[in-house]
Amino acid sequence: MSHTRPSTDPAARLRRGEAFRDLHTRPGPFVVPNPWDAGTARILASFGFAALATTGAGLAHSLGRPDGANRLTRAELLANATAIVDATGLPVTADLESGFGERPEDVAETIRLAAAAGLSGGSIEDATGRDEDPLRPLDEAVERVAAAVEAAKGLDFPFTVTARAENFFLGRPDLDDTIRRLRAYEAAGADVLYAPALPDAEAIRAVCSAVSRPVNVLMTGALKLSVAELGALGVRRISTGSALSRAALGALTRAAREITGSGTFGFGADALPYAEANALLAAPPATGSAAPAPNAPSAADRESDPAP
């Protein structure tokens, strides 16, 4: 019996697009965690998240590359996004970097290809990828956002366009210019506005107060703000970026250091039990909803780890 993949099913694509759009209109903030492959997507879906986001850094690291401009091809990024969509059936928004091309037409084509890959949204940043000139001039950046918005409007389902102002992320902590850029992207039609690496609560509050569209905030350990606290500042959407993938790399690195350093294997005490890992990665419900994983392990299962 054949089944249509979530990424290619037009009806499912429409439902996901509408659901993701509507998440931004509900009261209070919501979290879109960032898996980096199908397995981590299924694990996150089992915890009931309503949507997911890709991570360019997490994908690059999983492919054995450092993160950075032009480290991933558009085809690689979209193949990863499709795998995440098909693993869960949840709405997924993707880090589309700067749109994979120098012309607004290139950005528009990236939006159309992202939609064809099954995505419900994507972000376009205003970085150039050039160390000597890291930020695009505002007029050029606005033109690219407008091209993304126009391409999204031409689709047969809602596709949420997020526009990113990269000032703080690129080491240019200019809040006034960040707000100026986000306002311009809002005027160009962006659905969501995003300035990664904002340094503190006051900067977040200033950004949220300056625009009327939903704001996405990249949550990092340095901010030390809860979902409720971010909501009180005006944040509508919270993403984790590469933090989850780097947490996994941290656990792996600590384990390797223990083995090579002391010759012990104490890290195994914190490892996910074998039965629980299998249960979390069991096939998701046919509807693609974020229901609890079937065949959840019993307490006895969790106490033992019969991993081969």
C-alpha positions as CSV (number, residue, x, y, z in Angstrom):
1,M,0.0,0.0,0.0
2,S,1.6,3.3,-1.1
3,H,1.3,6.5,0.9
4,T,1.8,10.0,-0.3
5,R,4.7,11.7,1.3
6,P,3.8,14.8,3.4
7,S,6.2,16.9,1.4
8,T,4.4,16.2,-1.9
9,D,0.8,15.9,-0.8
10,P,-1.0,19.2,-1.9
11,A,-3.7,18.9,0.7
12,A,-1.3,18.2,3.5
13,R,0.9,21.1,2.3
14,L,-2.1,23.4,2.5
15,R,-3.0,22.3,6.0
16,R,0.5,22.8,7.2
17,G,0.8,26.2,5.6
18,E,-2.4,27.3,7.2
19,A,-1.5,25.8,10.6
20,F,1.9,27.5,10.6
21,R,0.5,30.9,9.6
22,D,-2.2,30.6,12.3
23,L,0.4,29.8,15.1
24,H,1.6,33.4,14.7
25,T,-1.9,34.8,15.5
26,R,-2.6,32.9,18.7
27,P,-2.1,34.5,22.0
28,G,1.3,34.1,23.6
29,P,4.6,32.8,22.1
30,F,5.4,29.4,20.6
31,V,8.7,27.5,20.3
32,V,10.0,26.1,17.0
33,P,12.9,23.9,17.9
34,N,15.6,23.2,15.3
35,P,16.2,19.5,14.4
36,W,19.0,18.7,12.0
37,D,17.8,15.4,10.5
38,A,14.8,13.1,10.3
39,G,15.6,11.4,13.6
40,T,15.9,14.5,15.7
41,A,12.7,15.8,14.0
42,R,10.8,12.7,15.1
43,I,12.1,13.0,18.7
44,L,11.1,16.7,18.9
45,A,7.7,16.0,17.3
46,S,7.0,13.3,20.0
47,F,7.2,16.1,22.6
48,G,4.2,17.9,21.1
49,F,5.9,20.8,19.3
50,A,3.5,22.3,16.8
51,A,6.1,23.2,14.2
52,L,9.8,22.8,13.5
53,A,12.6,24.8,12.0
54,T,15.8,23.7,10.2
55,T,19.3,24.8,11.3
56,G,21.9,25.5,8.7
57,A,24.7,25.2,11.3
58,G,23.4,21.9,12.6
59,L,23.2,20.5,9.0
60,A,26.6,21.7,8.1
61,H,28.1,20.2,11.3
62,S,26.3,16.9,10.6
63,L,27.9,16.9,7.1
64,G,31.4,17.4,8.6
65,R,31.7,21.1,7.7
66,P,32.0,24.3,9.7
67,D,29.0,26.7,9.5
68,G,29.4,29.7,7.3
69,A,28.3,31.4,4.2
70,N,28.2,29.2,1.1
71,R,29.0,26.0,3.1
72,L,25.7,24.4,2.1
73,T,24.2,24.2,-1.4
74,R,20.6,25.0,-1.9
75,A,19.9,21.4,-2.9
76,E,21.5,20.1,0.3
77,L,19.5,22.4,2.4
78,L,16.2,21.6,0.8
79,A,16.8,17.9,0.8
80,N,17.4,18.1,4.5
81,A,14.2,20.1,4.9
82,T,12.2,17.6,3.0
83,A,13.5,14.8,5.1
84,I,12.4,16.7,8.2
85,V,8.9,17.4,6.8
86,D,8.4,13.7,5.8
87,A,9.6,12.5,9.2
88,T,6.8,14.2,11.1
89,G,4.3,15.9,8.8
90,L,4.6,19.0,10.9
91,P,4.9,22.5,9.5
92,V,8.6,23.3,8.9
93,T,10.2,26.6,8.3
94,A,13.8,26.7,6.9
95,D,16.9,28.8,7.2
96,L,17.2,29.7,3.6
97,E,20.3,31.8,4.3
98,S,20.5,34.8,2.0
99,G,18.4,33.2,-0.7
100,F,21.1,31.5,-2.7
101,G,21.8,34.1,-5.4
102,E,22.7,37.7,-6.0
103,R,19.5,38.7,-7.9
104,P,16.0,39.1,-6.4
105,E,14.9,36.6,-9.0
106,D,17.2,34.0,-7.4
107,V,15.6,34.6,-4.0
108,A,12.2,34.2,-5.5
109,E,13.2,30.9,-7.1
110,T,14.5,29.7,-3.7
111,I,11.1,30.4,-2.2
112,R,9.4,28.4,-4.9
113,L,11.8,25.5,-4.5
114,A,11.3,25.6,-0.8
115,A,7.6,25.4,-1.2
116,A,8.0,22.5,-3.6
117,A,10.2,20.8,-1.0
118,G,7.2,20.8,1.4
119,L,8.2,23.7,3.6
120,S,5.6,26.0,5.2
121,G,8.0,29.0,5.5
122,G,11.5,30.2,5.2
123,S,13.8,33.0,6.3
124,I,15.8,35.3,4.1
125,E,18.7,37.2,5.7
126,D,20.4,40.4,4.6
127,A,24.0,39.1,4.9
128,T,26.3,39.0,1.9
129,G,28.7,36.3,3.0
130,R,31.6,38.6,2.3
131,D,33.9,39.3,5.3
132,E,34.8,42.8,4.0
133,D,31.2,43.8,3.4
134,P,28.9,41.6,5.5
135,L,25.6,43.4,5.3
136,R,23.7,44.3,2.1
137,P,22.7,47.9,1.6
138,L,19.2,48.4,2.8
139,D,17.6,49.1,-0.6
140,E,19.1,45.9,-2.0
141,A,18.0,43.9,1.0
142,V,14.4,45.2,0.8
143,E,14.2,44.4,-2.9
144,R,15.2,40.8,-2.1
145,V,12.6,40.5,0.7
146,A,10.0,41.9,-1.6
147,A,10.9,39.3,-4.2
148,A,10.5,36.5,-1.6
149,V,7.1,37.9,-0.6
150,E,5.9,38.1,-4.2
151,A,7.0,34.6,-4.9
152,A,5.2,33.3,-1.7
153,K,2.0,35.1,-2.8
154,G,2.1,33.2,-6.1
155,L,1.9,29.8,-4.3
156,D,-1.3,27.9,-3.8
157,F,-0.9,27.7,0.0
158,P,0.2,30.1,2.7
159,F,4.0,30.3,2.9
160,T,5.4,32.4,5.8
161,V,8.3,34.6,4.9
162,T,10.6,35.6,7.6
163,A,13.0,38.5,7.1
164,R,16.2,38.6,9.1
165,A,18.4,41.6,10.1
166,E,21.8,40.2,10.7
167,N,23.5,43.2,12.4
168,F,24.1,41.6,15.9
169,F,24.8,38.2,14.5
170,L,27.6,39.6,12.4
171,G,29.1,41.6,15.2
172,R,27.6,44.9,14.3
173,P,25.5,45.7,17.4
174,D,23.6,48.6,16.0
175,L,20.0,48.5,17.4
176,D,18.8,51.5,15.5
177,D,19.9,50.1,12.2
178,T,18.4,46.7,13.1
179,I,15.1,48.3,13.8
180,R,15.3,50.4,10.6
181,R,15.9,47.3,8.6
182,L,13.1,45.3,10.2
183,R,10.6,48.1,9.6
184,A,11.6,48.2,6.0
185,Y,11.2,44.5,5.7
186,E,7.8,44.7,7.3
187,A,6.8,47.4,4.7
188,A,8.0,45.0,2.0
189,G,5.5,42.4,3.2
190,A,7.5,40.0,5.4
191,D,5.2,38.0,7.6
192,V,7.7,37.6,10.5
193,L,10.7,39.7,11.5
194,Y,13.9,38.3,13.1
195,A,17.1,39.8,14.4
196,P,19.2,36.9,15.7
197,A,21.6,37.5,18.6
198,L,19.9,40.4,20.3
199,P,21.8,40.8,23.5
200,D,19.2,41.4,26.2
201,A,15.6,41.9,27.2
202,E,15.6,45.6,26.5
203,A,16.8,45.1,22.9
204,I,14.2,42.5,22.4
205,R,11.5,44.7,23.8
206,A,12.6,47.6,21.6
207,V,12.4,45.5,18.5
208,C,9.0,44.0,19.3
209,S,7.7,47.5,20.1
210,A,9.0,49.0,16.9
211,V,7.1,46.7,14.5
212,S,3.6,45.3,14.2
213,R,4.4,41.9,12.6
214,P,5.3,38.8,14.7
215,V,8.9,38.7,15.9
216,N,11.1,35.6,16.1
217,V,13.8,35.5,18.8
218,L,16.8,33.2,18.8
219,M,17.0,31.9,22.3
220,T,20.4,31.2,23.7
221,G,21.7,30.4,27.1
222,A,23.2,33.8,27.4
223,L,19.8,35.5,27.5
224,K,18.5,33.3,30.3
225,L,14.9,34.2,29.5
226,S,11.9,31.8,29.8
227,V,9.1,31.4,27.2
228,A,6.8,33.4,29.5
229,E,9.4,36.2,29.9
230,L,9.9,36.4,26.2
231,G,6.2,36.6,25.6
232,A,5.9,39.5,28.1
233,L,8.5,41.3,26.0
234,G,6.3,40.9,22.9
235,V,7.9,37.9,21.2
236,R,5.6,35.7,19.2
237,R,8.0,32.9,18.0
238,I,11.1,31.4,19.6
239,S,13.7,29.3,17.8
240,T,16.7,27.5,19.2
241,G,19.0,27.7,16.1
242,S,22.0,25.4,16.4
243,A,21.8,25.1,20.2
244,L,20.2,21.6,20.2
245,S,22.7,20.2,17.7
246,R,25.6,21.8,19.6
247,A,24.2,20.3,22.9
248,A,24.3,16.9,21.2
249,L,27.9,17.6,20.0
250,G,28.8,18.6,23.5
251,A,27.6,15.3,24.9
252,L,29.5,13.4,22.3
253,T,32.7,15.5,22.9
254,R,32.5,15.0,26.6
255,A,32.1,11.2,26.2
256,A,35.1,11.1,23.8
257,R,37.2,13.1,26.3
258,E,36.3,10.7,29.1
259,I,37.2,7.6,27.1
260,T,40.5,9.0,25.8
261,G,41.3,10.7,29.1
262,S,40.4,8.4,31.9
263,G,39.5,5.2,30.0
264,T,36.1,5.2,31.7
265,F,32.6,5.1,30.3
266,G,30.5,7.0,32.8
267,F,28.8,9.0,30.1
268,G,26.6,6.0,29.5
269,A,24.6,6.9,32.6
270,D,23.2,9.9,30.8
271,A,22.6,8.1,27.5
272,L,19.1,7.7,26.3
273,P,18.1,4.1,27.0
274,Y,17.9,1.9,23.9
275,A,14.2,1.1,24.3
276,E,13.3,4.7,24.7
277,A,15.3,5.8,21.7
278,N,13.5,3.1,19.6
279,A,10.1,4.3,20.9
280,L,10.8,7.9,20.2
281,L,11.8,7.1,16.7
282,A,8.8,4.9,15.9
283,A,6.8,5.9,12.9
284,P,4.7,9.0,13.6
285,P,0.9,8.9,13.3
286,A,-0.4,8.9,9.7
287,T,-1.8,12.4,10.2
288,G,1.6,13.8,10.9
289,S,0.4,15.3,14.2
290,A,2.7,15.7,17.1
291,A,1.2,13.0,19.3
292,P,3.1,11.1,21.9
293,A,5.3,8.4,20.5
294,P,3.6,5.0,20.4
295,N,4.9,2.1,22.4
296,A,6.5,4.4,25.0
297,P,8.9,2.5,27.2
298,S,7.9,1.3,30.6
299,A,9.8,2.2,33.7
300,A,11.5,-1.2,33.6
301,D,12.6,-0.5,30.0
302,R,14.1,2.8,31.0
303,E,16.0,1.2,33.8
304,S,17.9,-1.2,31.5
305,D,19.7,-0.4,28.3
306,P,20.0,-3.6,26.1
307,A,21.7,-1.7,23.3
308,P,23.6,-3.9,20.9
